[in-house]
């Protein structure tokens, strides 16, 4: 009887540990770009980390993987590549929580297992007035969407910035 109580307690502790580990793995994020390596505290919560491309590459090499696909982080373009393409963050919910104005994405496996992202753009808002022109609403909505939605930069690549005339330039 004493042995079974000990096993039950150990089994319970192992389940708790596995649950905590799964929580931390699901909510830890890549660093802001490929040049930031190692592990760092994550603003999303205690015990969570951001991990650099070096950690992704080490994990892929140790486990004979070429690609990791992760989710559970809203990215503006629906997907984001990291660690020279060895990690992809995928987010399929458009306009997350009705406020993010983000695109969603799905991944399609092409020939030779080439990963091809397909974007899903948010729908325009419903027409609330019969006098409103659908074309006008869609044009206005798209302008507002693009004005309020900062582009998600491709990790490890140059970012576009607006110059004084409002056009984009690469830095």
Backbone bond lengths (Angstrom), bond angles and torsions (degrees), N, CA, C in turn:
res aa  C-N    CA-C-N  psi(-1)  N-CA   C-N-CA  omega(-1)  CA-C   N-CA-C  phi
1 X - - - 1.450 - - 1.527 111.07 -
2 X 1.328 118.11 -43.40 1.462 121.53 178.93 1.525 109.93 -62.13
3 X 1.339 117.73 -40.73 1.462 121.45 -179.76 1.528 110.83 -62.61
4 X 1.333 117.17 -40.19 1.463 119.19 -178.96 1.532 111.38 -69.33
5 X 1.317 118.62 -32.85 1.468 121.43 175.85 1.523 109.38 -65.12
6 X 1.327 117.27 -43.31 1.463 121.41 178.18 1.519 111.62 -61.80
7 X 1.338 117.20 -41.99 1.460 120.95 178.87 1.521 110.57 -65.48
8 X 1.313 116.63 -41.32 1.457 120.88 -179.89 1.525 110.68 -62.23
9 X 1.331 116.89 -43.45 1.461 121.40 178.84 1.524 110.60 -64.15
10 X 1.337 117.41 -44.11 1.464 121.11 179.29 1.525 110.80 -64.42
11 X 1.326 116.60 -41.58 1.459 121.01 178.94 1.526 110.44 -62.57
12 X 1.317 116.91 -41.78 1.459 121.89 178.61 1.527 110.87 -64.36
13 X 1.333 117.34 -44.00 1.469 121.26 179.01 1.520 110.96 -64.11
14 X 1.342 117.33 -38.53 1.459 121.21 178.94 1.526 110.29 -65.11
15 X 1.338 117.58 -41.32 1.467 120.79 177.50 1.527 110.63 -62.32
16 X 1.318 117.07 -42.22 1.468 120.72 178.53 1.520 109.83 -63.22
17 X 1.338 118.00 -45.37 1.464 121.78 179.51 1.527 110.62 -61.15
18 X 1.339 117.01 -45.53 1.464 120.33 179.52 1.526 110.61 -61.44
19 X 1.331 117.19 -40.89 1.457 121.04 178.77 1.520 112.03 -63.57
20 X 1.329 116.82 -42.53 1.468 120.67 178.50 1.524 110.53 -65.70
21 X 1.328 117.15 -41.27 1.462 121.17 179.17 1.526 110.35 -63.58
22 X 1.318 117.44 -44.13 1.462 120.60 178.64 1.528 110.56 -62.50
23 X 1.323 117.50 -40.76 1.467 122.11 177.94 1.531 110.10 -59.45
24 X 1.326 116.48 -47.84 1.465 121.03 -177.72 1.525 111.61 -67.16
25 X 1.325 117.12 -39.10 1.464 120.05 178.57 1.526 111.27 -65.89
26 X 1.324 117.19 -40.56 1.461 120.88 -177.24 1.523 112.45 -71.16
27 X 1.325 118.25 -25.46 1.458 120.62 -173.68 1.524 114.79 -111.92
28 X 1.304 117.78 3.06 1.460 120.10 172.64 1.525 108.12 -83.96
29 X 1.317 116.78 148.58 1.467 121.74 -171.10 1.518 111.64 -125.87
30 X 1.340 116.54 158.54 1.462 118.80 171.97 1.531 110.25 -68.14
31 X 1.331 115.76 156.65 1.467 120.22 176.30 1.525 109.43 -65.22
32 X 1.329 116.66 171.35 1.466 120.55 -173.93 1.525 113.93 -63.94
33 X 1.339 118.65 -22.68 1.466 120.33 175.26 1.525 110.33 -161.05
34 X 1.314 116.17 173.95 1.465 121.72 -175.06 1.528 113.84 -67.80
35 X 1.319 118.37 -13.81 1.470 119.08 -178.09 1.533 112.79 -86.58
36 X 1.327 118.22 -9.90 1.464 121.70 -179.91 1.525 108.13 -98.42
37 X 1.334 116.38 110.62 1.461 121.08 -174.53 1.523 111.64 -104.64
38 X 1.337 115.25 171.63 1.459 121.82 176.00 1.510 112.68 82.45
39 X 1.334 114.44 -162.99 1.462 122.58 178.26 1.517 109.16 -112.87
40 X 1.316 116.52 141.60 1.464 122.63 178.05 1.528 108.37 -140.53
41 X 1.329 117.53 156.14 1.473 119.33 176.07 1.530 110.22 -60.79
42 X 1.318 116.20 146.71 1.457 122.28 -179.05 1.527 108.70 -107.19
43 X 1.311 116.62 134.22 1.466 121.65 -179.69 1.528 112.40 -66.49
44 X 1.342 118.01 -12.61 1.468 120.13 -178.36 1.522 113.16 -73.15
45 X 1.341 117.88 -11.97 1.455 117.09 177.21 1.508 113.70 157.07
46 X 1.337 116.43 164.20 1.465 120.61 -179.52 1.527 111.13 -65.45
47 X 1.322 115.22 140.91 1.456 121.14 179.01 1.514 114.18 82.37
48 X 1.332 117.57 -8.49 1.458 121.16 178.46 1.522 108.96 -93.66
49 X 1.328 116.22 152.39 1.461 120.49 -177.48 1.519 110.69 -130.65
50 X 1.334 114.62 163.45 1.455 120.99 161.98 1.519 105.57 -105.64
51 X 1.309 115.90 144.19 1.460 120.75 -176.01 1.520 109.66 -123.80
52 X 1.313 115.52 143.27 1.451 121.39 -178.59 1.518 113.04 -87.49
53 X 1.334 116.34 172.96 1.458 120.79 -179.78 1.524 112.42 -63.34
54 X 1.343 116.78 -26.78 1.468 119.61 177.47 1.524 110.73 -62.02
55 X 1.337 117.67 -38.13 1.468 121.53 179.43 1.530 110.95 -70.64
56 X 1.327 116.42 -36.84 1.468 119.97 177.28 1.523 109.88 -64.37
57 X 1.335 116.48 -46.91 1.468 120.39 -178.42 1.528 111.00 -64.29
58 X 1.325 117.05 -40.57 1.465 120.64 178.38 1.534 110.21 -61.82
59 X 1.326 116.67 -44.51 1.463 120.66 179.45 1.529 110.73 -63.54
60 X 1.332 116.81 -44.83 1.473 120.35 179.24 1.528 110.75 -61.70
61 X 1.331 117.33 -45.52 1.467 120.84 -179.83 1.525 111.50 -63.65
62 X 1.331 117.57 -43.98 1.468 121.42 -179.00 1.527 112.89 -66.63
63 X 1.329 117.02 -24.97 1.461 120.66 -175.81 1.529 113.17 -114.75
64 X 1.331 116.58 12.86 1.463 122.91 177.66 1.535 111.47 53.46
65 X 1.339 115.72 48.34 1.461 122.27 179.24 1.519 109.77 -112.97
66 X 1.324 116.19 149.93 1.458 120.80 174.27 1.523 111.89 -105.16
67 X 1.336 116.50 -22.38 1.456 120.27 -174.06 1.525 110.16 -151.07
68 X 1.332 115.00 140.51 1.463 122.57 171.39 1.527 106.25 -119.48
69 X 1.322 116.83 130.86 1.462 121.41 174.09 1.519 106.64 -111.70
70 X 1.326 115.64 125.42 1.457 121.08 -179.55 1.523 109.14 -124.40
71 X 1.322 115.35 164.03 1.462 120.79 179.38 1.525 107.98 -138.55
72 X 1.300 116.63 -161.43 1.460 124.10 174.05 1.527 112.71 74.41
73 X 1.334 116.84 24.22 1.467 120.92 173.07 1.524 106.79 -143.95
74 X 1.323 117.02 122.57 1.459 121.04 179.87 1.525 109.37 -71.18
75 X 1.326 115.80 120.30 1.465 121.34 174.26 1.526 107.01 -118.32
76 X 1.319 117.51 140.05 1.458 122.13 -168.08 1.525 114.25 -62.10
77 X 1.320 118.15 -33.55 1.463 120.43 -179.09 1.523 113.17 -96.07
78 X 1.333 118.11 9.81 1.451 121.40 177.85 1.520 114.45 86.13
79 X 1.317 116.43 -24.52 1.462 120.57 175.40 1.520 108.01 -150.88
80 X 1.319 115.01 157.85 1.462 120.64 179.09 1.523 107.87 -151.20
81 X 1.318 116.06 133.91 1.467 121.21 177.73 1.524 109.12 -94.05
82 X 1.331 115.75 149.37 1.461 122.46 -178.78 1.518 107.71 -148.05
83 X 1.303 117.05 159.43 1.467 123.55 177.16 1.528 110.51 55.01
84 X 1.330 114.83 52.53 1.466 122.30 178.80 1.525 111.87 54.82
85 X 1.327 116.16 36.13 1.457 121.72 176.57 1.516 115.34 86.56
86 X 1.333 118.51 3.89 1.465 120.62 -179.61 1.529 112.48 -83.93
87 X 1.335 117.45 -9.94 1.461 121.79 176.17 1.525 107.72 -134.44
88 X 1.320 116.09 131.14 1.461 121.06 176.32 1.523 107.92 -122.57
89 X 1.338 115.88 128.59 1.461 121.18 170.74 1.519 106.35 -92.87
90 X 1.319 116.43 127.92 1.458 122.48 -177.28 1.523 108.46 -120.26
91 X 1.330 116.64 132.08 1.466 121.51 178.53 1.520 107.19 -137.84
92 X 1.316 117.83 116.08 1.460 120.42 -172.37 1.528 114.23 -98.70
93 X 1.330 118.73 -10.59 1.467 121.00 -178.98 1.523 109.73 -80.65
94 X 1.330 116.53 118.92 1.462 119.91 177.62 1.528 109.77 -82.39
95 X 1.325 115.56 151.95 1.467 122.13 178.28 1.529 110.75 44.69
96 X 1.320 115.61 57.87 1.462 123.98 -173.86 1.526 111.34 -52.14
97 X 1.300 117.05 128.01 1.475 125.48 -179.29 1.526 112.70 58.61
98 X 1.328 117.42 19.37 1.453 121.41 179.00 1.512 114.56 72.55
99 X 1.337 117.71 8.34 1.464 120.06 -176.01 1.526 114.44 -131.69
100 X 1.318 119.10 -17.06 1.466 120.33 -169.78 1.525 114.17 -82.04
101 X 1.334 118.57 -19.74 1.466 122.42 -176.86 1.525 112.93 51.99
102 X 1.315 117.55 30.01 1.460 121.13 -179.56 1.522 110.75 -89.19
103 X 1.318 115.01 153.25 1.463 120.57 170.18 1.521 107.58 -81.34
104 X 1.298 116.42 161.62 1.456 122.20 171.10 1.513 107.71 -110.08
105 X 1.313 116.73 174.30 1.463 119.56 177.69 1.519 110.08 -152.92
106 X 1.316 114.29 157.28 1.457 122.43 168.37 1.518 106.26 -126.34
107 X 1.310 116.43 158.28 1.459 120.79 176.41 1.518 108.60 -109.30
108 X 1.316 115.81 132.77 1.455 122.23 177.12 1.520 107.09 -112.46
109 X 1.334 116.17 130.43 1.459 119.91 176.19 1.515 108.32 -88.02
110 X 1.332 115.51 117.79 1.452 120.97 178.78 1.520 110.83 -90.42
111 X 1.310 114.81 -165.70 1.464 120.09 177.61 1.518 109.63 -59.98
112 X 1.297 116.38 148.96 1.469 122.82 -179.77 1.526 112.03 56.80
113 X 1.339 116.73 27.11 1.465 123.61 178.46 1.527 113.27 59.37
114 X 1.318 117.29 31.88 1.459 121.36 173.75 1.524 107.72 -74.82
115 X 1.329 116.77 129.78 1.466 122.17 -177.98 1.526 109.14 -88.74
116 X 1.336 115.64 123.39 1.463 121.35 -179.61 1.526 108.26 -120.38
117 X 1.348 118.12 113.48 1.470 119.54 177.67 1.525 110.85 -77.22
118 X 1.322 116.04 141.01 1.464 122.95 174.89 1.522 107.16 -120.46
119 X 1.335 116.32 123.47 1.463 120.96 -176.85 1.520 111.87 -82.53
120 X 1.319 115.18 146.46 1.460 123.58 174.64 1.526 105.72 -120.52
121 X 1.321 116.74 112.37 1.465 119.94 -177.83 1.525 110.24 -86.57
122 X 1.338 117.17 147.39 1.469 119.78 178.68 1.524 110.74 -63.40
123 X 1.320 116.06 150.58 1.460 120.85 176.74 1.521 109.76 -76.40
124 X 1.332 116.70 150.44 1.469 118.16 174.32 1.526 109.45 -68.59
125 X 1.330 117.14 158.73 1.469 119.50 179.49 1.532 110.99 -64.79
126 X 1.316 115.62 156.25 1.468 121.22 179.38 1.521 110.23 -65.71
127 X 1.317 115.98 148.81 1.467 121.28 177.27 1.523 107.70 -75.62
128 X 1.326 115.95 124.73 1.463 120.04 -177.23 1.520 112.50 -104.13
129 X 1.331 117.57 -12.60 1.458 120.48 -178.15 1.527 108.95 -127.25
130 X 1.353 118.48 131.52 1.469 119.29 179.80 1.525 112.66 -65.88
131 X 1.349 117.71 -21.84 1.466 120.15 -179.84 1.526 112.18 -76.94
132 X 1.319 117.35 -19.16 1.465 120.53 -175.24 1.522 110.43 -73.16
133 X 1.291 115.50 135.18 1.461 121.55 177.91 1.525 109.64 -79.07
134 X 1.335 118.66 129.76 1.471 120.30 178.35 1.530 112.45 -58.41
135 X 1.338 116.75 -37.69 1.472 118.99 179.42 1.522 110.96 -65.65
136 X 1.340 116.30 -43.03 1.463 120.26 179.80 1.526 110.70 -64.06
137 X 1.317 116.45 -43.77 1.467 120.14 -179.48 1.518 110.54 -62.52
138 X 1.343 117.07 -44.82 1.468 119.82 -178.93 1.527 110.55 -63.80
139 X 1.352 117.62 -43.52 1.467 119.92 179.07 1.523 110.96 -62.45
140 X 1.333 117.07 -46.25 1.463 121.27 179.85 1.517 110.75 -63.04
141 X 1.322 115.74 -43.45 1.465 120.20 -179.44 1.525 110.67 -61.77
142 X 1.327 118.05 -44.63 1.468 120.68 -179.76 1.534 110.63 -64.04
143 X 1.330 117.70 -39.62 1.461 120.35 178.06 1.523 110.40 -63.20
144 X 1.329 117.23 -44.88 1.467 120.58 178.39 1.521 111.00 -64.38
145 X 1.318 116.56 -41.14 1.463 121.24 179.86 1.523 109.98 -59.14
146 X 1.315 116.75 -48.90 1.461 120.04 -177.39 1.523 112.25 -71.90
147 X 1.333 117.83 -30.57 1.466 120.07 179.33 1.521 111.26 -71.38
148 X 1.328 117.08 -36.73 1.463 121.31 -176.16 1.516 113.87 -90.73
149 X 1.311 117.60 -7.45 1.460 121.09 -173.73 1.519 110.14 -110.18
150 X 1.319 117.44 105.47 1.462 118.07 177.63 1.518 109.43 -68.88
151 X 1.331 117.51 143.96 1.460 118.68 179.25 1.519 110.29 -68.21
152 X 1.314 116.06 147.10 1.454 120.75 174.27 1.517 106.84 -86.73
153 X 1.320 118.41 114.16 1.464 118.66 -178.77 1.519 110.42 -69.14
154 X 1.314 115.93 144.67 1.449 120.22 174.45 1.510 106.81 -70.37
155 X 1.308 116.72 128.38 1.458 120.46 -176.96 1.518 110.21 -61.01
156 X 1.331 115.50 134.78 1.449 120.78 175.78 1.512 114.43 77.70
157 X 1.334 117.76 9.67 1.461 121.00 179.42 1.523 109.18 -122.71
158 X 1.329 117.63 163.00 1.469 119.73 178.70 1.523 111.05 -60.83
159 X 1.315 115.44 152.45 1.454 121.18 179.36 1.520 109.75 -109.07
160 X 1.326 115.42 145.08 1.455 120.66 177.64 1.523 109.38 -81.72
161 X 1.330 116.33 140.64 1.461 121.36 174.72 1.521 108.03 -132.24
162 X 1.325 116.18 149.61 1.457 120.41 179.03 1.523 109.30 -84.22
163 X 1.337 115.78 136.86 1.460 118.93 174.83 1.523 108.86 -91.28
164 X 1.329 117.57 -175.09 1.464 120.41 -174.53 1.526 113.22 -64.23
165 X 1.346 118.78 -20.60 1.465 120.78 178.09 1.525 111.97 -89.61
166 X 1.343 117.02 -0.42 1.450 120.14 177.90 1.517 114.20 88.71
167 X 1.341 118.11 -2.67 1.462 118.37 177.73 1.522 109.23 -88.58
168 X 1.315 116.12 163.17 1.458 120.79 -176.03 1.520 111.35 -90.77
169 X 1.305 115.03 144.94 1.465 121.90 174.36 1.512 107.65 -135.66
170 X 1.310 117.45 152.46 1.467 121.41 179.67 1.511 109.95 -95.09
171 X 1.333 115.89 134.67 1.468 119.62 176.52 1.507 109.10 -112.31
